[in-house]
Amino acid sequence: MPIPDRQWQKSTFSGGPEGDCLYLATAPNRTICIRESDTPAVTLATAPTQLAALMGHIRQSPALTEG
């Protein structure tokens, strides 16, 4: 579901050599919306607490932090 009236913000970690970008926006009900530049019509919506829990898990995962 496209959300054209949102103020999408490009992630600071986006824009690598492949040009892939991740965008975030906040809906009026405070839901966080996420989309990719290659499929902007597809969005993922989540609560801020759920996104924070996912990010915390990713940061603590040894498989993802080892270089």
CHARMM-style PDB file with segment names, atoms N, HN, CA, C and O in Angstrom:
ATOM      1  N   MET     1       0.845  -1.177   0.000  1.00  0.00      PROA
ATOM      2  CA  MET     1       0.000   0.000   0.000  1.00  0.00      PROA
ATOM      3  C   MET     1       0.893   1.244   0.000  1.00  0.00      PROA
ATOM      4  O   MET     1       1.583   1.495   0.988  1.00  0.00      PROA
ATOM      5  N   PRO     2       0.897   2.016  -1.066  1.00  0.00      PROA
ATOM      6  CA  PRO     2       1.709   3.229  -1.089  1.00  0.00      PROA
ATOM      7  C   PRO     2       1.191   4.271  -0.110  1.00  0.00      PROA
ATOM      8  O   PRO     2      -0.015   4.394   0.108  1.00  0.00      PROA
ATOM      9  N   ILE     3       2.101   5.006   0.464  1.00  0.00      PROA
ATOM     10  HN  ILE     3       3.080   4.906   0.286  1.00  0.00      PROA
ATOM     11  CA  ILE     3       1.733   6.052   1.408  1.00  0.00      PROA
ATOM     12  C   ILE     3       2.348   7.346   0.900  1.00  0.00      PROA
ATOM     13  O   ILE     3       3.379   7.778   1.417  1.00  0.00      PROA
ATOM     14  N   PRO     4       1.735   7.982  -0.111  1.00  0.00      PROA
ATOM     15  CA  PRO     4       2.360   9.148  -0.726  1.00  0.00      PROA
ATOM     16  C   PRO     4       2.385  10.398   0.140  1.00  0.00      PROA
ATOM     17  O   PRO     4       3.235  11.266  -0.055  1.00  0.00      PROA
ATOM     18  N   ASP     5       1.464  10.503   1.097  1.00  0.00      PROA
ATOM     19  HN  ASP     5       0.773   9.798   1.255  1.00  0.00      PROA
ATOM     20  CA  ASP     5       1.386  11.727   1.886  1.00  0.00      PROA
ATOM     21  C   ASP     5       2.311  11.721   3.101  1.00  0.00      PROA
ATOM     22  O   ASP     5       2.303  12.677   3.877  1.00  0.00      PROA
ATOM     23  N   ARG     6       3.090  10.691   3.280  1.00  0.00      PROA
ATOM     24  HN  ARG     6       3.096   9.914   2.650  1.00  0.00      PROA
ATOM     25  CA  ARG     6       4.029  10.624   4.401  1.00  0.00      PROA
ATOM     26  C   ARG     6       5.305  11.376   4.049  1.00  0.00      PROA
ATOM     27  O   ARG     6       5.641  11.550   2.878  1.00  0.00      PROA
ATOM     28  N   GLN     7       5.990  11.806   5.064  1.00  0.00      PROA
ATOM     29  HN  GLN     7       5.716  11.665   6.015  1.00  0.00      PROA
ATOM     30  CA  GLN     7       7.292  12.440   4.899  1.00  0.00      PROA
ATOM     31  C   GLN     7       8.339  11.337   5.032  1.00  0.00      PROA
ATOM     32  O   GLN     7       8.801  11.051   6.137  1.00  0.00      PROA
ATOM     33  N   TRP     8       8.713  10.722   3.924  1.00  0.00      PROA
ATOM     34  HN  TRP     8       8.338  10.955   3.026  1.00  0.00      PROA
ATOM     35  CA  TRP     8       9.668   9.633   3.933  1.00  0.00      PROA
ATOM     36  C   TRP     8      11.081  10.167   4.166  1.00  0.00      PROA
ATOM     37  O   TRP     8      11.473  11.183   3.592  1.00  0.00      PROA
ATOM     38  N   GLN     9      11.835   9.478   5.007  1.00  0.00      PROA
ATOM     39  HN  GLN     9      11.517   8.653   5.473  1.00  0.00      PROA
ATOM     40  CA  GLN     9      13.213   9.856   5.301  1.00  0.00      PROA
ATOM     41  C   GLN     9      14.130   8.709   4.897  1.00  0.00      PROA
ATOM     42  O   GLN     9      13.901   7.559   5.270  1.00  0.00      PROA
ATOM     43  N   LYS    10      15.154   9.028   4.142  1.00  0.00      PROA
ATOM     44  HN  LYS    10      15.340   9.962   3.839  1.00  0.00      PROA
ATOM     45  CA  LYS    10      16.108   8.019   3.696  1.00  0.00      PROA
ATOM     46  C   LYS    10      17.032   7.639   4.853  1.00  0.00      PROA
ATOM     47  O   LYS    10      17.544   8.506   5.560  1.00  0.00      PROA
ATOM     48  N   SER    11      17.236   6.350   5.034  1.00  0.00      PROA
ATOM     49  HN  SER    11      16.820   5.645   4.460  1.00  0.00      PROA
ATOM     50  CA  SER    11      18.132   5.868   6.073  1.00  0.00      PROA
ATOM     51  C   SER    11      19.555   6.345   5.814  1.00  0.00      PROA
ATOM     52  O   SER    11      19.989   6.417   4.665  1.00  0.00      PROA
ATOM     53  N   THR    12      20.268   6.667   6.866  1.00  0.00      PROA
ATOM     54  HN  THR    12      19.915   6.608   7.800  1.00  0.00      PROA
ATOM     55  CA  THR    12      21.655   7.112   6.718  1.00  0.00      PROA
ATOM     56  C   THR    12      22.568   5.979   6.266  1.00  0.00      PROA
ATOM     57  O   THR    12      23.680   6.240   5.807  1.00  0.00      PROA
ATOM     58  N   PHE    13      22.133   4.736   6.383  1.00  0.00      PROA
ATOM     59  HN  PHE    13      21.230   4.524   6.756  1.00  0.00      PROA
ATOM     60  CA  PHE    13      22.924   3.591   5.954  1.00  0.00      PROA
ATOM     61  C   PHE    13      22.588   3.178   4.529  1.00  0.00      PROA
ATOM     62  O   PHE    13      23.128   2.184   4.043  1.00  0.00      PROA
ATOM     63  N   SER    14      21.719   3.904   3.850  1.00  0.00      PROA
ATOM     64  HN  SER    14      21.281   4.711   4.246  1.00  0.00      PROA
ATOM     65  CA  SER    14      21.312   3.575   2.484  1.00  0.00      PROA
ATOM     66  C   SER    14      22.222   4.253   1.467  1.00  0.00      PROA
ATOM     67  O   SER    14      23.022   5.131   1.791  1.00  0.00      PROA
ATOM     68  N   GLY    15      22.064   3.809   0.232  1.00  0.00      PROA
ATOM     69  HN  GLY    15      21.414   3.096  -0.031  1.00  0.00      PROA
ATOM     70  CA  GLY    15      22.776   4.464  -0.864  1.00  0.00      PROA
ATOM     71  C   GLY    15      24.121   3.868  -1.187  1.00  0.00      PROA
ATOM     72  O   GLY    15      25.039   4.580  -1.596  1.00  0.00      PROA
ATOM     73  N   GLY    16      24.248   2.560  -1.006  1.00  0.00      PROA
ATOM     74  HN  GLY    16      23.503   1.982  -0.674  1.00  0.00      PROA
ATOM     75  CA  GLY    16      25.496   1.891  -1.350  1.00  0.00      PROA
ATOM     76  C   GLY    16      25.710   1.874  -2.850  1.00  0.00      PROA
ATOM     77  O   GLY    16      24.963   2.511  -3.593  1.00  0.00      PROA
ATOM     78  N   PRO    17      26.721   1.154  -3.300  1.00  0.00      PROA
ATOM     79  CA  PRO    17      27.045   1.135  -4.730  1.00  0.00      PROA
ATOM     80  C   PRO    17      25.919   0.593  -5.601  1.00  0.00      PROA
ATOM     81  O   PRO    17      25.838   0.933  -6.781  1.00  0.00      PROA
ATOM     82  N   GLU    18      25.053  -0.241  -5.042  1.00  0.00      PROA
ATOM     83  HN  GLU    18      25.119  -0.517  -4.083  1.00  0.00      PROA
ATOM     84  CA  GLU    18      23.936  -0.792  -5.802  1.00  0.00      PROA
ATOM     85  C   GLU    18      22.770   0.180  -5.893  1.00  0.00      PROA
ATOM     86  O   GLU    18      21.845  -0.049  -6.672  1.00  0.00      PROA
ATOM     87  N   GLY    19      22.789   1.255  -5.120  1.00  0.00      PROA
ATOM     88  HN  GLY    19      23.540   1.441  -4.487  1.00  0.00      PROA
ATOM     89  CA  GLY    19      21.714   2.239  -5.142  1.00  0.00      PROA
ATOM     90  C   GLY    19      20.487   1.841  -4.353  1.00  0.00      PROA
ATOM     91  O   GLY    19      19.448   2.491  -4.467  1.00  0.00      PROA
ATOM     92  N   ASP    20      20.581   0.787  -3.555  1.00  0.00      PROA
ATOM     93  HN  ASP    20      21.425   0.259  -3.463  1.00  0.00      PROA
ATOM     94  CA  ASP    20      19.449   0.353  -2.739  1.00  0.00      PROA
ATOM     95  C   ASP    20      19.278   1.294  -1.555  1.00  0.00      PROA
ATOM     96  O   ASP    20      20.237   1.601  -0.848  1.00  0.00      PROA
ATOM     97  N   CYS    21      18.049   1.746  -1.349  1.00  0.00      PROA
ATOM     98  HN  CYS    21      17.270   1.497  -1.924  1.00  0.00      PROA
ATOM     99  CA  CYS    21      17.783   2.680  -0.259  1.00  0.00      PROA
ATOM    100  C   CYS    21      16.594   2.198   0.568  1.00  0.00      PROA
ATOM    101  O   CYS    21      15.656   1.595   0.048  1.00  0.00      PROA
ATOM    102  N   LEU    22      16.657   2.473   1.842  1.00  0.00      PROA
ATOM    103  HN  LEU    22      17.419   2.963   2.265  1.00  0.00      PROA
ATOM    104  CA  LEU    22      15.585   2.161   2.772  1.00  0.00      PROA
ATOM    105  C   LEU    22      15.015   3.479   3.270  1.00  0.00      PROA
ATOM    106  O   LEU    22      15.760   4.379   3.658  1.00  0.00      PROA
ATOM    107  N   TYR    23      13.684   3.591   3.258  1.00  0.00      PROA
ATOM    108  HN  TYR    23      13.079   2.860   2.943  1.00  0.00      PROA
ATOM    109  CA  TYR    23      13.011   4.815   3.684  1.00  0.00      PROA
ATOM    110  C   TYR    23      12.087   4.515   4.860  1.00  0.00      PROA
ATOM    111  O   TYR    23      11.487   3.443   4.938  1.00  0.00      PROA
ATOM    112  N   LEU    24      11.982   5.478   5.772  1.00  0.00      PROA
ATOM    113  HN  LEU    24      12.469   6.349   5.709  1.00  0.00      PROA
ATOM    114  CA  LEU    24      11.124   5.361   6.951  1.00  0.00      PROA
ATOM    115  C   LEU    24      10.191   6.551   7.023  1.00  0.00      PROA
ATOM    116  O   LEU    24      10.540   7.655   6.604  1.00  0.00      PROA
ATOM    117  N   ALA    25       8.987   6.319   7.565  1.00  0.00      PROA
ATOM    118  HN  ALA    25       8.703   5.423   7.905  1.00  0.00      PROA
ATOM    119  CA  ALA    25       8.023   7.396   7.789  1.00  0.00      PROA
ATOM    120  C   ALA    25       7.178   7.027   8.999  1.00  0.00      PROA
ATOM    121  O   ALA    25       7.054   5.854   9.352  1.00  0.00      PROA
ATOM    122  N   THR    26       6.608   8.030   9.620  1.00  0.00      PROA
ATOM    123  HN  THR    26       6.709   8.982   9.333  1.00  0.00      PROA
ATOM    124  CA  THR    26       5.713   7.817  10.761  1.00  0.00      PROA
ATOM    125  C   THR    26       4.289   8.144  10.336  1.00  0.00      PROA
ATOM    126  O   THR    26       4.025   9.213   9.786  1.00  0.00      PROA
ATOM    127  N   ALA    27       3.377   7.217  10.593  1.00  0.00      PROA
ATOM    128  HN  ALA    27       3.591   6.348  11.040  1.00  0.00      PROA
ATOM    129  CA  ALA    27       1.958   7.420  10.292  1.00  0.00      PROA
ATOM    130  C   ALA    27       1.320   8.225  11.423  1.00  0.00      PROA
ATOM    131  O   ALA    27       1.898   8.328  12.505  1.00  0.00      PROA
ATOM    132  N   PRO    28       0.137   8.796  11.188  1.00  0.00      PROA
ATOM    133  CA  PRO    28      -0.535   9.575  12.238  1.00  0.00      PROA
ATOM    134  C   PRO    28      -0.766   8.794  13.531  1.00  0.00      PROA
ATOM    135  O   PRO    28      -0.791   9.382  14.612  1.00  0.00      PROA
ATOM    136  N   ASN    29      -0.936   7.472  13.429  1.00  0.00      PROA
ATOM    137  HN  ASN    29      -0.916   6.994  12.551  1.00  0.00      PROA
ATOM    138  CA  ASN    29      -1.147   6.671  14.645  1.00  0.00      PROA
ATOM    139  C   ASN    29       0.171   6.230  15.281  1.00  0.00      PROA
ATOM    140  O   ASN    29       0.182   5.355  16.147  1.00  0.00      PROA
ATOM    141  N   ARG    30       1.290   6.839  14.850  1.00  0.00      PROA
ATOM    142  HN  ARG    30       1.282   7.550  14.147  1.00  0.00      PROA
ATOM    143  CA  ARG    30       2.645   6.612  15.362  1.00  0.00      PROA
ATOM    144  C   ARG    30       3.241   5.285  14.912  1.00  0.00      PROA
ATOM    145  O   ARG    30       4.278   4.870  15.431  1.00  0.00      PROA
ATOM    146  N   THR    31       2.609   4.615  13.963  1.00  0.00      PROA
ATOM    147  HN  THR    31       1.767   4.952  13.542  1.00  0.00      PROA
ATOM    148  CA  THR    31       3.166   3.414  13.368  1.00  0.00      PROA
ATOM    149  C   THR    31       4.364   3.815  12.509  1.00  0.00      PROA
ATOM    150  O   THR    31       4.341   4.851  11.846  1.00  0.00      PROA
ATOM    151  N   ILE    32       5.405   2.989  12.527  1.00  0.00      PROA
ATOM    152  HN  ILE    32       5.423   2.147  13.066  1.00  0.00      PROA
ATOM    153  CA  ILE    32       6.576   3.229  11.695  1.00  0.00      PROA
ATOM    154  C   ILE    32       6.370   2.473  10.383  1.00  0.00      PROA
ATOM    155  O   ILE    32       6.083   1.276  10.388  1.00  0.00      PROA
ATOM    156  N   CYS    33       6.518   3.174   9.272  1.00  0.00      PROA
ATOM    157  HN  CYS    33       6.751   4.146   9.268  1.00  0.00      PROA
ATOM    158  CA  CYS    33       6.386   2.576   7.948  1.00  0.00      PROA
ATOM    159  C   CYS    33       7.772   2.501   7.316  1.00  0.00      PROA
ATOM    160  O   CYS    33       8.562   3.440   7.412  1.00  0.00      PROA
ATOM    161  N   ILE    34       8.055   1.373   6.669  1.00  0.00      PROA
ATOM    162  HN  ILE    34       7.413   0.610   6.591  1.00  0.00      PROA
ATOM    163  CA  ILE    34       9.356   1.137   6.057  1.00  0.00      PROA
ATOM    164  C   ILE    34       9.126   0.685   4.617  1.00  0.00      PROA
ATOM    165  O   ILE    34       8.227  -0.112   4.348  1.00  0.00      PROA
ATOM    166  N   ARG    35       9.943   1.198   3.691  1.00  0.00      PROA
ATOM    167  HN  ARG    35      10.673   1.845   3.910  1.00  0.00      PROA
ATOM    168  CA  ARG    35       9.865   0.759   2.295  1.00  0.00      PROA
ATOM    169  C   ARG    35      11.266   0.759   1.686  1.00  0.00      PROA
ATOM    170  O   ARG    35      12.179   1.412   2.193  1.00  0.00      PROA
ATOM    171  N   GLU    36      11.417   0.017   0.594  1.00  0.00      PROA
ATOM    172  HN  GLU    36      10.676  -0.513   0.182  1.00  0.00      PROA
ATOM    173  CA  GLU    36      12.676  -0.014  -0.149  1.00  0.00      PROA
ATOM    174  C   GLU    36      12.511   0.777  -1.434  1.00  0.00      PROA
ATOM    175  O   GLU    36      11.405   0.905  -1.960  1.00  0.00      PROA
ATOM    176  N   SER    37      13.614   1.303  -1.933  1.00  0.00      PROA
ATOM    177  HN  SER    37      14.512   1.199  -1.506  1.00  0.00      PROA
ATOM    178  CA  SER    37      13.552   2.111  -3.149  1.00  0.00      PROA
ATOM    179  C   SER    37      13.174   1.286  -4.377  1.00  0.00      PROA
ATOM    180  O   SER    37      12.557   1.809  -5.305  1.00  0.00      PROA
ATOM    181  N   ASP    38      13.539  -0.003  -4.392  1.00  0.00      PROA
ATOM    182  HN  ASP    38      14.040  -0.428  -3.638  1.00  0.00      PROA
ATOM    183  CA  ASP    38      13.227  -0.808  -5.566  1.00  0.00      PROA
ATOM    184  C   ASP    38      11.773  -1.267  -5.615  1.00  0.00      PROA
ATOM    185  O   ASP    38      11.298  -1.675  -6.675  1.00  0.00      PROA
ATOM    186  N   THR    39      11.055  -1.210  -4.493  1.00  0.00      PROA
ATOM    187  HN  THR    39      11.440  -0.879  -3.632  1.00  0.00      PROA
ATOM    188  CA  THR    39       9.624  -1.561  -4.455  1.00  0.00      PROA
ATOM    189  C   THR    39       8.882  -0.551  -3.568  1.00  0.00      PROA
ATOM    190  O   THR    39       8.406  -0.923  -2.495  1.00  0.00      PROA
ATOM    191  N   PRO    40       8.773   0.705  -3.987  1.00  0.00      PROA
ATOM    192  CA  PRO    40       8.184   1.735  -3.133  1.00  0.00      PROA
ATOM    193  C   PRO    40       6.700   1.545  -2.839  1.00  0.00      PROA
ATOM    194  O   PRO    40       6.189   2.121  -1.878  1.00  0.00      PROA
ATOM    195  N   ALA    41       5.998   0.752  -3.645  1.00  0.00      PROA
ATOM    196  HN  ALA    41       6.413   0.285  -4.425  1.00  0.00      PROA
ATOM    197  CA  ALA    41       4.577   0.534  -3.396  1.00  0.00      PROA
ATOM    198  C   ALA    41       4.332  -0.463  -2.262  1.00  0.00      PROA
ATOM    199  O   ALA    41       3.215  -0.570  -1.758  1.00  0.00      PROA
ATOM    200  N   VAL    42       5.376  -1.190  -1.863  1.00  0.00      PROA
ATOM    201  HN  VAL    42       6.284  -1.103  -2.272  1.00  0.00      PROA
ATOM    202  CA  VAL    42       5.258  -2.179  -0.790  1.00  0.00      PROA
ATOM    203  C   VAL    42       5.818  -1.571   0.487  1.00  0.00      PROA
ATOM    204  O   VAL    42       6.976  -1.155   0.529  1.00  0.00      PROA
ATOM    205  N   THR    43       4.995  -1.522   1.529  1.00  0.00      PROA
ATOM    206  HN  THR    43       4.054  -1.860   1.496  1.00  0.00      PROA
ATOM    207  CA  THR    43       5.461  -0.973   2.807  1.00  0.00      PROA
ATOM    208  C   THR    43       5.242  -1.975   3.925  1.00  0.00      PROA
ATOM    209  O   THR    43       4.333  -2.803   3.877  1.00  0.00      PROA
ATOM    210  N   LEU    44       6.082  -1.882   4.913  1.00  0.00      PROA
ATOM    211  HN  LEU    44       6.821  -1.209   4.952  1.00  0.00      PROA
ATOM    212  CA  LEU    44       5.974  -2.667   6.130  1.00  0.00      PROA
ATOM    213  C   LEU    44       5.622  -1.687   7.239  1.00  0.00      PROA
ATOM    214  O   LEU    44       6.258  -0.640   7.363  1.00  0.00      PROA
ATOM    215  N   ALA    45       4.628  -2.010   8.039  1.00  0.00      PROA
ATOM    216  HN  ALA    45       4.112  -2.861   7.938  1.00  0.00      PROA
ATOM    217  CA  ALA    45       4.237  -1.140   9.144  1.00  0.00      PROA
ATOM    218  C   ALA    45       4.427  -1.888  10.457  1.00  0.00      PROA
ATOM    219  O   ALA    45       4.077  -3.063  10.570  1.00  0.00      PROA
ATOM    220  N   THR    46       4.984  -1.197  11.447  1.00  0.00      PROA
ATOM    221  HN  THR    46       5.269  -0.242  11.355  1.00  0.00      PROA
ATOM    222  CA  THR    46       5.243  -1.810  12.743  1.00  0.00      PROA
ATOM    223  C   THR    46       5.151  -0.758  13.838  1.00  0.00      PROA
ATOM    224  O   THR    46       5.238   0.441  13.575  1.00  0.00      PROA
ATOM    225  N   ALA    47       4.976  -1.218  15.051  1.00  0.00      PROA
ATOM    226  HN  ALA    47       4.905  -2.193  15.265  1.00  0.00      PROA
ATOM    227  CA  ALA    47       4.954  -0.314  16.204  1.00  0.00      PROA
ATOM    228  C   ALA    47       6.391   0.047  16.576  1.00  0.00      PROA
ATOM    229  O   ALA    47       7.296  -0.765  16.383  1.00  0.00      PROA
ATOM    230  N   PRO    48       6.614   1.242  17.104  1.00  0.00      PROA
ATOM    231  CA  PRO    48       7.972   1.638  17.488  1.00  0.00      PROA
ATOM    232  C   PRO    48       8.632   0.656  18.460  1.00  0.00      PROA
ATOM    233  O   PRO    48       9.828   0.391  18.345  1.00  0.00      PROA
ATOM    234  N   THR    49       7.875   0.116  19.408  1.00  0.00      PROA
ATOM    235  HN  THR    49       6.903   0.331  19.501  1.00  0.00      PROA
ATOM    236  CA  THR    49       8.468  -0.819  20.380  1.00  0.00      PROA
ATOM    237  C   THR    49       8.900  -2.114  19.711  1.00  0.00      PROA
ATOM    238  O   THR    49       9.924  -2.689  20.080  1.00  0.00      PROA
ATOM    239  N   GLN    50       8.132  -2.580  18.730  1.00  0.00      PROA
ATOM    240  HN  GLN    50       7.300  -2.113  18.431  1.00  0.00      PROA
ATOM    241  CA  GLN    50       8.508  -3.803  18.020  1.00  0.00      PROA
ATOM    242  C   GLN    50       9.748  -3.578  17.165  1.00  0.00      PROA
ATOM    243  O   GLN    50      10.621  -4.444  17.102  1.00  0.00      PROA
ATOM    244  N   LEU    51       9.834  -2.439  16.515  1.00  0.00      PROA
ATOM    245  HN  LEU    51       9.125  -1.736  16.566  1.00  0.00      PROA
ATOM    246  CA  LEU    51      11.012  -2.126  15.706  1.00  0.00      PROA
ATOM    247  C   LEU    51      12.245  -1.987  16.599  1.00  0.00      PROA
ATOM    248  O   LEU    51      13.326  -2.448  16.234  1.00  0.00      PROA
ATOM    249  N   ALA    52      12.092  -1.362  17.752  1.00  0.00      PROA
ATOM    250  HN  ALA    52      11.214  -0.987  18.048  1.00  0.00      PROA
ATOM    251  CA  ALA    52      13.218  -1.210  18.686  1.00  0.00      PROA
ATOM    252  C   ALA    52      13.698  -2.576  19.181  1.00  0.00      PROA
ATOM    253  O   ALA    52      14.902  -2.798  19.313  1.00  0.00      PROA
ATOM    254  N   ALA    53      12.767  -3.488  19.454  1.00  0.00      PROA
ATOM    255  HN  ALA    53      11.789  -3.307  19.346  1.00  0.00      PROA
ATOM    256  CA  ALA    53      13.146  -4.834  19.897  1.00  0.00      PROA
ATOM    257  C   ALA    53      13.901  -5.572  18.794  1.00  0.00      PROA
ATOM    258  O   ALA    53      14.896  -6.241  19.072  1.00  0.00      PROA
ATOM    259  N   LEU    54      13.443  -5.459  17.550  1.00  0.00      PROA
ATOM    260  HN  LEU    54      12.634  -4.916  17.325  1.00  0.00      PROA
ATOM    261  CA  LEU    54      14.126  -6.093  16.429  1.00  0.00      PROA
ATOM    262  C   LEU    54      15.533  -5.527  16.261  1.00  0.00      PROA
ATOM    263  O   LEU    54      16.491  -6.283  16.094  1.00  0.00      PROA
ATOM    264  N   MET    55      15.662  -4.209  16.303  1.00  0.00      PROA
ATOM    265  HN  MET    55      14.884  -3.595  16.439  1.00  0.00      PROA
ATOM    266  CA  MET    55      16.973  -3.580  16.147  1.00  0.00      PROA
ATOM    267  C   MET    55      17.916  -3.980  17.284  1.00  0.00      PROA
ATOM    268  O   MET    55      19.103  -4.207  17.052  1.00  0.00      PROA
ATOM    269  N   GLY    56      17.398  -4.066  18.499  1.00  0.00      PROA
ATOM    270  HN  GLY    56      16.433  -3.881  18.688  1.00  0.00      PROA
ATOM    271  CA  GLY    56      18.217  -4.503  19.629  1.00  0.00      PROA
ATOM    272  C   GLY    56      18.708  -5.924  19.446  1.00  0.00      PROA
ATOM    273  O   GLY    56      19.858  -6.231  19.761  1.00  0.00      PROA
ATOM    274  N   HSD    57      17.846  -6.795  18.940  1.00  0.00      PROA
ATOM    275  HN  HSD    57      16.911  -6.546  18.684  1.00  0.00      PROA
ATOM    276  CA  HSD    57      18.225  -8.184  18.686  1.00  0.00      PROA
ATOM    277  C   HSD    57      19.300  -8.251  17.599  1.00  0.00      PROA
ATOM    278  O   HSD    57      20.267  -9.003  17.724  1.00  0.00      PROA
ATOM    279  N   ILE    58      19.131  -7.474  16.547  1.00  0.00      PROA
ATOM    280  HN  ILE    58      18.345  -6.863  16.446  1.00  0.00      PROA
ATOM    281  CA  ILE    58      20.109  -7.461  15.460  1.00  0.00      PROA
ATOM    282  C   ILE    58      21.463  -6.978  15.966  1.00  0.00      PROA
ATOM    283  O   ILE    58      22.497  -7.555  15.630  1.00  0.00      PROA
ATOM    284  N   ARG    59      21.458  -5.924  16.772  1.00  0.00      PROA
ATOM    285  HN  ARG    59      20.618  -5.455  17.046  1.00  0.00      PROA
ATOM    286  CA  ARG    59      22.719  -5.382  17.296  1.00  0.00      PROA
ATOM    287  C   ARG    59      23.455  -6.375  18.188  1.00  0.00      PROA
ATOM    288  O   ARG    59      24.685  -6.361  18.246  1.00  0.00      PROA
ATOM    289  N   GLN    60      22.717  -7.232  18.879  1.00  0.00      PROA
ATOM    290  HN  GLN    60      21.718  -7.243  18.831  1.00  0.00      PROA
ATOM    291  CA  GLN    60      23.332  -8.187  19.800  1.00  0.00      PROA
ATOM    292  C   GLN    60      23.668  -9.519  19.151  1.00  0.00      PROA
ATOM    293  O   GLN    60      24.295 -10.365  19.788  1.00  0.00      PROA
ATOM    294  N   SER    61      23.274  -9.726  17.913  1.00  0.00      PROA
ATOM    295  HN  SER    61      22.765  -9.038  17.396  1.00  0.00      PROA
ATOM    296  CA  SER    61      23.509 -10.992  17.243  1.00  0.00      PROA
ATOM    297  C   SER    61      24.957 -11.118  16.802  1.00  0.00      PROA
ATOM    298  O   SER    61      25.416 -10.329  15.976  1.00  0.00      PROA
ATOM    299  N   PRO    62      25.695 -12.104  17.338  1.00  0.00      PROA
ATOM    300  CA  PRO    62      27.102 -12.270  16.958  1.00  0.00      PROA
ATOM    301  C   PRO    62      27.255 -12.544  15.454  1.00  0.00      PROA
ATOM    302  O   PRO    62      28.233 -12.105  14.848  1.00  0.00      PROA
ATOM    303  N   ALA    63      26.326 -13.246  14.864  1.00  0.00      PROA
ATOM    304  HN  ALA    63      25.532 -13.603  15.357  1.00  0.00      PROA
ATOM    305  CA  ALA    63      26.432 -13.564  13.430  1.00  0.00      PROA
ATOM    306  C   ALA    63      26.366 -12.312  12.571  1.00  0.00      PROA
ATOM    307  O   ALA    63      26.932 -12.280  11.479  1.00  0.00      PROA
ATOM    308  N   LEU    64      25.688 -11.293  13.047  1.00  0.00      PROA
ATOM    309  HN  LEU    64      25.228 -11.319  13.935  1.00  0.00      PROA
ATOM    310  CA  LEU    64      25.541 -10.079  12.251  1.00  0.00      PROA
ATOM    311  C   LEU    64      26.582  -9.023  12.594  1.00  0.00      PROA
ATOM    312  O   LEU    64      26.775  -8.087  11.818  1.00  0.00      PROA
ATOM    313  N   THR    65      27.249  -9.142  13.720  1.00  0.00      PROA
ATOM    314  HN  THR    65      27.092  -9.903  14.350  1.00  0.00      PROA
ATOM    315  CA  THR    65      28.223  -8.125  14.110  1.00  0.00      PROA
ATOM    316  C   THR    65      29.660  -8.535  13.782  1.00  0.00      PROA
ATOM    317  O   THR    65      30.562  -7.698  13.805  1.00  0.00      PROA
ATOM    318  N   GLU    66      29.876  -9.810  13.478  1.00  0.00      PROA
ATOM    319  HN  GLU    66      29.143 -10.490  13.459  1.00  0.00      PROA
ATOM    320  CA  GLU    66      31.218 -10.258  13.122  1.00  0.00      PROA
ATOM    321  C   GLU    66      31.500  -9.851  11.687  1.00  0.00      PROA
ATOM    322  O   GLU    66      30.658 -10.036  10.808  1.00  0.00      PROA
ATOM    323  N   GLY    67      32.669  -9.305  11.448  1.00  0.00      PROA
ATOM    324  HN  GLY    67      33.353  -9.156  12.162  1.00  0.00      PROA
ATOM    325  CA  GLY    67      32.988  -8.757  10.172  1.00  0.00      PROA
ATOM    326  C   GLY    67      33.436  -9.648   9.122  1.00  0.00      PROA
ATOM    327  OT1 GLY    67      33.717  -9.200   8.010  1.00  0.00      PROA
TER     328      GLY     67
END
